[in-house]
Amino acid sequence: MSYKTICAGFLYDDPRNEAVLDAAIHLAVKHGAHLTGLHLVPPLNVPVYAAVPLPNDMVGAYYDAADNSGKAFGETFDARCEHAGVDSREWRGDGHGALVQLEQQAPVTDLFVLAQHGTGDHSWLIGEASMLVGTPIVAVPEMGSYDAFGKTVLLAWAPRRECARAVRDAMPILQQADKVVVFRGDVEDESLDVGIGAYLARHDVAAQVKHVSTGDVSIGDAILNTVTDEGCDMIVMGAYGHSRVREMAFGGATRHVLQHMTAPTLLSH
């Protein structure tokens, strides 16, 4: 398996678009992939207390400004790709409705690259998209630049469907990594994890299993602590093993890492 089509999503007027472009170009060059740039235009944010519909001219002005912004960033996308040697590329800046755009692109995409937003108007995007599109997503942290990553990867593992899916979806990245740390939290019988090491080895992935007793620390914090301790520059993890309602009510490693990540994170549902 390899990534042959990568799609980077750029939110209208988002200051993190340059960092997303850095990460997407890095992945496209590393995997020899076609890169699609997708300008994501969310619906106009209407306050919940608004009692009347917005005037048509206000709505029209919003989408006209978004389209102009998309054209301008499309030129940046093309110039940066040209400079980096990404010859197979395309820009799509003519759609509206961020989730609809991602859903339409998903059937012909191997990997999405999107910006993390721990809080604010767009904090819902990656969580909703991961549940909807059925395509792995690399989330780019909301701080820092990421024009190189994937040398030392933390794989958050448990023998569950979403984690197994993440391993398969991330295999091209795992195979190119210099080091893969398999994070395993609060396991009573460590011998049960021999299987994941053998599975990765058969795919030419040199991995070490690291068992962690979390104690009073949440699984999400334990993952992030291990990222720091092991010097990892990327995380791979399954996304939302429970329903979104249960995740929101009781927390969850996915939501915690999404809010506090310090390294690009591949999420797979």
Contacts in CASP RR format, 6 or more apart in sequence:
PFRMAT RR
TARGET T0000
AUTHOR 0000-0000-0000
METHOD contacts of the structure
MODEL  1
MSYKTICAGFLYDDPRNEAVLDAAIHLAVKHGAHLTGLHLVPPLNVPVYA
AVPLPNDMVGAYYDAADNSGKAFGETFDARCEHAGVDSREWRGDGHGALV
QLEQQAPVTDLFVLAQHGTGDHSWLIGEASMLVGTPIVAVPEMGSYDAFG
KTVLLAWAPRRECARAVRDAMPILQQADKVVVFRGDVEDESLDVGIGAYL
ARHDVAAQVKHVSTGDVSIGDAILNTVTDEGCDMIVMGAYGHSRVREMAF
GGATRHVLQHMTAPTLLSH
1 168 0 8 1.000
1 171 0 8 1.000
1 172 0 8 1.000
2 31 0 8 1.000
2 32 0 8 1.000
2 33 0 8 1.000
2 172 0 8 1.000
3 27 0 8 1.000
3 31 0 8 1.000
3 32 0 8 1.000
3 33 0 8 1.000
3 110 0 8 1.000
3 111 0 8 1.000
3 172 0 8 1.000
4 31 0 8 1.000
4 32 0 8 1.000
4 33 0 8 1.000
4 34 0 8 1.000
4 110 0 8 1.000
5 33 0 8 1.000
5 34 0 8 1.000
5 36 0 8 1.000
5 108 0 8 1.000
5 109 0 8 1.000
5 110 0 8 1.000
5 111 0 8 1.000
6 24 0 8 1.000
6 27 0 8 1.000
6 28 0 8 1.000
6 31 0 8 1.000
6 33 0 8 1.000
6 34 0 8 1.000
6 35 0 8 1.000
6 36 0 8 1.000
6 109 0 8 1.000
6 110 0 8 1.000
6 111 0 8 1.000
6 112 0 8 1.000
6 113 0 8 1.000
7 35 0 8 1.000
7 36 0 8 1.000
7 37 0 8 1.000
7 38 0 8 1.000
7 105 0 8 1.000
7 109 0 8 1.000
7 111 0 8 1.000
7 112 0 8 1.000
7 113 0 8 1.000
8 20 0 8 1.000
8 21 0 8 1.000
8 23 0 8 1.000
8 24 0 8 1.000
8 35 0 8 1.000
8 36 0 8 1.000
8 37 0 8 1.000
8 38 0 8 1.000
8 112 0 8 1.000
8 113 0 8 1.000
8 114 0 8 1.000
9 20 0 8 1.000
9 37 0 8 1.000
9 38 0 8 1.000
9 39 0 8 1.000
9 40 0 8 1.000
9 102 0 8 1.000
9 112 0 8 1.000
9 113 0 8 1.000
9 114 0 8 1.000
10 17 0 8 1.000
10 20 0 8 1.000
10 21 0 8 1.000
10 37 0 8 1.000
10 38 0 8 1.000
10 39 0 8 1.000
10 40 0 8 1.000
10 70 0 8 1.000
10 73 0 8 1.000
10 77 0 8 1.000
11 17 0 8 1.000
11 40 0 8 1.000
11 42 0 8 1.000
11 98 0 8 1.000
11 115 0 8 1.000
11 122 0 8 1.000
11 125 0 8 1.000
12 39 0 8 1.000
12 40 0 8 1.000
12 41 0 8 1.000
12 42 0 8 1.000
12 66 0 8 1.000
12 69 0 8 1.000
12 70 0 8 1.000
13 66 0 8 1.000
13 69 0 8 1.000
14 115 0 8 1.000
14 122 0 8 1.000
16 115 0 8 1.000
16 116 0 8 1.000
16 117 0 8 1.000
16 140 0 8 1.000
16 142 0 8 1.000
17 73 0 8 1.000
17 115 0 8 1.000
18 145 0 8 1.000
19 115 0 8 1.000
19 140 0 8 1.000
19 144 0 8 1.000
19 145 0 8 1.000
19 146 0 8 1.000
20 113 0 8 1.000
20 114 0 8 1.000
20 115 0 8 1.000
20 140 0 8 1.000
21 76 0 8 1.000
21 77 0 8 1.000
21 80 0 8 1.000
22 145 0 8 1.000
22 146 0 8 1.000
22 147 0 8 1.000
23 113 0 8 1.000
23 138 0 8 1.000
23 140 0 8 1.000
23 146 0 8 1.000
23 147 0 8 1.000
23 149 0 8 1.000
23 264 0 8 1.000
24 35 0 8 1.000
24 37 0 8 1.000
24 113 0 8 1.000
25 35 0 8 1.000
25 80 0 8 1.000
25 81 0 8 1.000
25 84 0 8 1.000
25 86 0 8 1.000
25 147 0 8 1.000
26 146 0 8 1.000
26 147 0 8 1.000
26 148 0 8 1.000
26 149 0 8 1.000
27 33 0 8 1.000
27 111 0 8 1.000
27 113 0 8 1.000
27 138 0 8 1.000
28 34 0 8 1.000
28 35 0 8 1.000
28 81 0 8 1.000
28 84 0 8 1.000
28 86 0 8 1.000
28 89 0 8 1.000
29 84 0 8 1.000
29 85 0 8 1.000
29 86 0 8 1.000
30 176 0 8 1.000
31 172 0 8 1.000
33 88 0 8 1.000
33 110 0 8 1.000
33 111 0 8 1.000
34 88 0 8 1.000
34 89 0 8 1.000
34 90 0 8 1.000
35 81 0 8 1.000
35 86 0 8 1.000
35 88 0 8 1.000
35 89 0 8 1.000
35 90 0 8 1.000
36 89 0 8 1.000
36 90 0 8 1.000
36 91 0 8 1.000
36 92 0 8 1.000
36 105 0 8 1.000
36 109 0 8 1.000
37 74 0 8 1.000
37 77 0 8 1.000
37 89 0 8 1.000
37 90 0 8 1.000
37 91 0 8 1.000
37 92 0 8 1.000
37 93 0 8 1.000
38 92 0 8 1.000
38 93 0 8 1.000
38 101 0 8 1.000
38 102 0 8 1.000
38 105 0 8 1.000
39 66 0 8 1.000
39 69 0 8 1.000
39 70 0 8 1.000
39 73 0 8 1.000
39 74 0 8 1.000
39 91 0 8 1.000
39 92 0 8 1.000
39 93 0 8 1.000
39 94 0 8 1.000
39 95 0 8 1.000
40 97 0 8 1.000
40 98 0 8 1.000
40 101 0 8 1.000
40 102 0 8 1.000
40 125 0 8 1.000
41 63 0 8 1.000
41 66 0 8 1.000
41 67 0 8 1.000
41 95 0 8 1.000
41 96 0 8 1.000
41 97 0 8 1.000
41 98 0 8 1.000
41 101 0 8 1.000
42 97 0 8 1.000
42 98 0 8 1.000
42 121 0 8 1.000
42 122 0 8 1.000
42 125 0 8 1.000
43 96 0 8 1.000
43 97 0 8 1.000
44 54 0 8 1.000
44 58 0 8 1.000
44 59 0 8 1.000
44 62 0 8 1.000
44 63 0 8 1.000
45 121 0 8 1.000
46 54 0 8 1.000
63 96 0 8 1.000
66 96 0 8 1.000
67 93 0 8 1.000
67 94 0 8 1.000
70 93 0 8 1.000
71 93 0 8 1.000
74 91 0 8 1.000
74 93 0 8 1.000
77 89 0 8 1.000
77 91 0 8 1.000
78 89 0 8 1.000
78 91 0 8 1.000
81 89 0 8 1.000
92 105 0 8 1.000
95 101 0 8 1.000
98 125 0 8 1.000
99 125 0 8 1.000
99 128 0 8 1.000
99 129 0 8 1.000
99 132 0 8 1.000
102 112 0 8 1.000
102 129 0 8 1.000
102 132 0 8 1.000
102 133 0 8 1.000
103 132 0 8 1.000
103 133 0 8 1.000
105 112 0 8 1.000
106 112 0 8 1.000
106 132 0 8 1.000
106 133 0 8 1.000
106 134 0 8 1.000
106 135 0 8 1.000
109 135 0 8 1.000
110 135 0 8 1.000
110 136 0 8 1.000
111 135 0 8 1.000
111 136 0 8 1.000
111 137 0 8 1.000
111 138 0 8 1.000
111 169 0 8 1.000
111 266 0 8 1.000
112 129 0 8 1.000
112 133 0 8 1.000
112 135 0 8 1.000
112 136 0 8 1.000
112 137 0 8 1.000
112 138 0 8 1.000
113 137 0 8 1.000
113 138 0 8 1.000
113 140 0 8 1.000
114 125 0 8 1.000
114 126 0 8 1.000
114 129 0 8 1.000
114 137 0 8 1.000
114 138 0 8 1.000
114 139 0 8 1.000
114 140 0 8 1.000
115 122 0 8 1.000
115 139 0 8 1.000
115 140 0 8 1.000
115 142 0 8 1.000
116 126 0 8 1.000
116 139 0 8 1.000
116 140 0 8 1.000
116 141 0 8 1.000
116 142 0 8 1.000
116 258 0 8 1.000
116 261 0 8 1.000
116 265 0 8 1.000
117 123 0 8 1.000
117 125 0 8 1.000
117 126 0 8 1.000
117 142 0 8 1.000
118 142 0 8 1.000
118 258 0 8 1.000
118 259 0 8 1.000
118 260 0 8 1.000
119 259 0 8 1.000
123 259 0 8 1.000
126 137 0 8 1.000
126 139 0 8 1.000
126 258 0 8 1.000
126 267 0 8 1.000
127 239 0 8 1.000
127 240 0 8 1.000
127 244 0 8 1.000
127 254 0 8 1.000
127 258 0 8 1.000
127 267 0 8 1.000
129 137 0 8 1.000
130 137 0 8 1.000
130 239 0 8 1.000
130 240 0 8 1.000
130 267 0 8 1.000
130 268 0 8 1.000
130 269 0 8 1.000
131 239 0 8 1.000
131 240 0 8 1.000
131 244 0 8 1.000
131 269 0 8 1.000
134 269 0 8 1.000
136 166 0 8 1.000
136 169 0 8 1.000
136 170 0 8 1.000
136 266 0 8 1.000
136 267 0 8 1.000
136 268 0 8 1.000
137 239 0 8 1.000
137 266 0 8 1.000
137 267 0 8 1.000
137 268 0 8 1.000
138 264 0 8 1.000
138 265 0 8 1.000
138 266 0 8 1.000
138 267 0 8 1.000
139 258 0 8 1.000
139 261 0 8 1.000
139 264 0 8 1.000
139 265 0 8 1.000
139 266 0 8 1.000
139 267 0 8 1.000
140 146 0 8 1.000
140 264 0 8 1.000
141 261 0 8 1.000
141 262 0 8 1.000
141 263 0 8 1.000
141 264 0 8 1.000
141 265 0 8 1.000
146 264 0 8 1.000
148 233 0 8 1.000
149 233 0 8 1.000
149 234 0 8 1.000
149 263 0 8 1.000
149 264 0 8 1.000
150 173 0 8 1.000
150 176 0 8 1.000
150 177 0 8 1.000
150 233 0 8 1.000
150 234 0 8 1.000
150 264 0 8 1.000
151 177 0 8 1.000
151 178 0 8 1.000
151 179 0 8 1.000
151 233 0 8 1.000
151 234 0 8 1.000
152 177 0 8 1.000
152 178 0 8 1.000
152 179 0 8 1.000
152 180 0 8 1.000
152 181 0 8 1.000
152 230 0 8 1.000
152 231 0 8 1.000
152 232 0 8 1.000
152 233 0 8 1.000
152 234 0 8 1.000
153 170 0 8 1.000
153 173 0 8 1.000
153 174 0 8 1.000
153 177 0 8 1.000
153 179 0 8 1.000
153 180 0 8 1.000
153 181 0 8 1.000
153 232 0 8 1.000
153 233 0 8 1.000
153 234 0 8 1.000
153 235 0 8 1.000
153 236 0 8 1.000
154 180 0 8 1.000
154 181 0 8 1.000
154 183 0 8 1.000
154 223 0 8 1.000
154 226 0 8 1.000
154 227 0 8 1.000
154 230 0 8 1.000
154 232 0 8 1.000
154 234 0 8 1.000
154 235 0 8 1.000
154 236 0 8 1.000
154 263 0 8 1.000
155 166 0 8 1.000
155 167 0 8 1.000
155 170 0 8 1.000
155 174 0 8 1.000
155 180 0 8 1.000
155 181 0 8 1.000
155 182 0 8 1.000
155 183 0 8 1.000
155 207 0 8 1.000
155 236 0 8 1.000
155 237 0 8 1.000
156 163 0 8 1.000
156 166 0 8 1.000
156 183 0 8 1.000
156 223 0 8 1.000
156 235 0 8 1.000
156 236 0 8 1.000
156 237 0 8 1.000
156 238 0 8 1.000
156 253 0 8 1.000
157 163 0 8 1.000
157 167 0 8 1.000
157 182 0 8 1.000
157 183 0 8 1.000
157 184 0 8 1.000
157 193 0 8 1.000
157 196 0 8 1.000
157 209 0 8 1.000
158 184 0 8 1.000
158 185 0 8 1.000
159 192 0 8 1.000
159 196 0 8 1.000
160 241 0 8 1.000
161 241 0 8 1.000
162 238 0 8 1.000
162 239 0 8 1.000
162 240 0 8 1.000
162 241 0 8 1.000
162 268 0 8 1.000
162 269 0 8 1.000
163 237 0 8 1.000
163 238 0 8 1.000
165 238 0 8 1.000
165 268 0 8 1.000
165 269 0 8 1.000
166 236 0 8 1.000
166 237 0 8 1.000
166 238 0 8 1.000
166 239 0 8 1.000
166 266 0 8 1.000
166 267 0 8 1.000
166 268 0 8 1.000
167 174 0 8 1.000
167 196 0 8 1.000
167 199 0 8 1.000
167 200 0 8 1.000
167 236 0 8 1.000
169 266 0 8 1.000
169 268 0 8 1.000
170 236 0 8 1.000
170 266 0 8 1.000
170 268 0 8 1.000
171 203 0 8 1.000
171 205 0 8 1.000
173 234 0 8 1.000
173 236 0 8 1.000
173 266 0 8 1.000
174 180 0 8 1.000
174 200 0 8 1.000
174 203 0 8 1.000
174 205 0 8 1.000
174 207 0 8 1.000
174 236 0 8 1.000
175 203 0 8 1.000
175 204 0 8 1.000
175 205 0 8 1.000
177 205 0 8 1.000
177 234 0 8 1.000
179 206 0 8 1.000
179 208 0 8 1.000
179 230 0 8 1.000
180 200 0 8 1.000
180 205 0 8 1.000
180 206 0 8 1.000
180 207 0 8 1.000
180 208 0 8 1.000
181 207 0 8 1.000
181 208 0 8 1.000
181 210 0 8 1.000
181 226 0 8 1.000
181 230 0 8 1.000
181 232 0 8 1.000
182 193 0 8 1.000
182 196 0 8 1.000
182 197 0 8 1.000
182 200 0 8 1.000
182 207 0 8 1.000
182 208 0 8 1.000
182 209 0 8 1.000
182 210 0 8 1.000
183 210 0 8 1.000
183 212 0 8 1.000
183 222 0 8 1.000
183 223 0 8 1.000
183 226 0 8 1.000
184 190 0 8 1.000
184 193 0 8 1.000
184 209 0 8 1.000
184 210 0 8 1.000
184 211 0 8 1.000
184 212 0 8 1.000
185 211 0 8 1.000
185 212 0 8 1.000
185 213 0 8 1.000
185 214 0 8 1.000
185 219 0 8 1.000
185 222 0 8 1.000
186 212 0 8 1.000
186 213 0 8 1.000
186 214 0 8 1.000
186 215 0 8 1.000
186 219 0 8 1.000
187 193 0 8 1.000
187 211 0 8 1.000
190 209 0 8 1.000
190 211 0 8 1.000
193 209 0 8 1.000
193 211 0 8 1.000
196 207 0 8 1.000
196 209 0 8 1.000
197 207 0 8 1.000
197 209 0 8 1.000
200 206 0 8 1.000
200 207 0 8 1.000
201 207 0 8 1.000
210 226 0 8 1.000
210 230 0 8 1.000
212 222 0 8 1.000
212 226 0 8 1.000
214 221 0 8 1.000
214 222 0 8 1.000
217 225 0 8 1.000
218 252 0 8 1.000
218 253 0 8 1.000
218 256 0 8 1.000
219 252 0 8 1.000
219 253 0 8 1.000
219 256 0 8 1.000
220 252 0 8 1.000
220 253 0 8 1.000
220 256 0 8 1.000
220 257 0 8 1.000
221 256 0 8 1.000
223 235 0 8 1.000
223 237 0 8 1.000
223 253 0 8 1.000
223 257 0 8 1.000
224 256 0 8 1.000
224 257 0 8 1.000
224 260 0 8 1.000
224 261 0 8 1.000
224 262 0 8 1.000
226 232 0 8 1.000
227 235 0 8 1.000
227 262 0 8 1.000
227 263 0 8 1.000
228 262 0 8 1.000
232 263 0 8 1.000
233 263 0 8 1.000
233 264 0 8 1.000
234 263 0 8 1.000
234 264 0 8 1.000
234 265 0 8 1.000
234 266 0 8 1.000
235 257 0 8 1.000
235 261 0 8 1.000
235 263 0 8 1.000
235 264 0 8 1.000
235 265 0 8 1.000
235 266 0 8 1.000
236 265 0 8 1.000
236 266 0 8 1.000
236 268 0 8 1.000
237 253 0 8 1.000
237 254 0 8 1.000
237 257 0 8 1.000
237 265 0 8 1.000
237 266 0 8 1.000
237 267 0 8 1.000
237 268 0 8 1.000
238 254 0 8 1.000
238 267 0 8 1.000
238 268 0 8 1.000
238 269 0 8 1.000
239 254 0 8 1.000
239 267 0 8 1.000
239 268 0 8 1.000
239 269 0 8 1.000
240 247 0 8 1.000
240 254 0 8 1.000
240 269 0 8 1.000
241 247 0 8 1.000
241 254 0 8 1.000
241 269 0 8 1.000
242 250 0 8 1.000
242 252 0 8 1.000
247 254 0 8 1.000
247 255 0 8 1.000
248 255 0 8 1.000
254 267 0 8 1.000
257 265 0 8 1.000
258 265 0 8 1.000
258 267 0 8 1.000
END
